[in-house]
Amino acid sequence: MPRPRAFDERHVLEQARNQFWDTGYAGTRMDDIARATGLGKGSLYGAFGDKTKLFHRVFGDWCTTVVDVAEDRLAGGPDAEAFTRLSVYVHLMADNTAADTEHRGCFLAKGAAELAHCDPAVAGRSAETMAALLDLLRTEISAAQRHGDIDATADAERLAALLLAVVRGVEAVGKAGLTPQKVRDIADTALALLPRPDRPATPTSGPGSPAAAPDPPADR
């Protein structure tokens, strides 16, 4: 029988993830992870494999967490509450970014930016995660359309993609130095511009078509 591990696997993986988060994949050595976790390199190799396998493990676990958080907020329920669920989730993502005073950014975004172009496993896991988030958002938008909170004629797929770009994009602009209030304003504006049954979608501006300010979001 294999001997039980004499360490807390969850704690070790968390410390390994934090090391990758701080110094990136290329900038991290197994010596660094050994020092951060308190385990010898032999124990790390025996339990998790080489650096690439360990990164894939913590990256995959983090992607699962990202989807789990979204599912917790967008797990379905009464159609009457769908718009509220969308609002809570979008504001949660903005608040998380606003609270990131160290500008670490999202581990998913950081890992994908560094490795997706050269690591099929990271690219595939990133794409799966985005597809899962898109599906959750589309489901809630469709529910809000059925209840009459979002224009039923609008394209739910495109609106979901827009909100996905917002919740993932605020991380990038927040890390680049946009103020927490500006990040929260982005979330508010994105929700305010969702097409409601009583008004058209985002007004256009241009020659002969002056821009109009959107109505504030209704209390729900």
Buried (B, 14 or more C-beta within 10 A) or exposed (E): EEEEEEEEEEEBBBBBBBBBBBBBBEEBEBEBBBEBBEBEEEBBBEBBEEBEEBBBBBBBBBBBEBBEBBEEBBEEEEBBBBBBBBBEBBBBBBBBBBEBEEEEBBBBBBBBBBBBEEBEBBBEBBEBBBEBBBBBBBBBBBBBBEBBBBBBEBBBBEBBBBBBEBBBBBBBBBBEEBEBEBBBEBBBEBBBBBBBEEEEBEEEEEEEEEEEEBEEBEEE
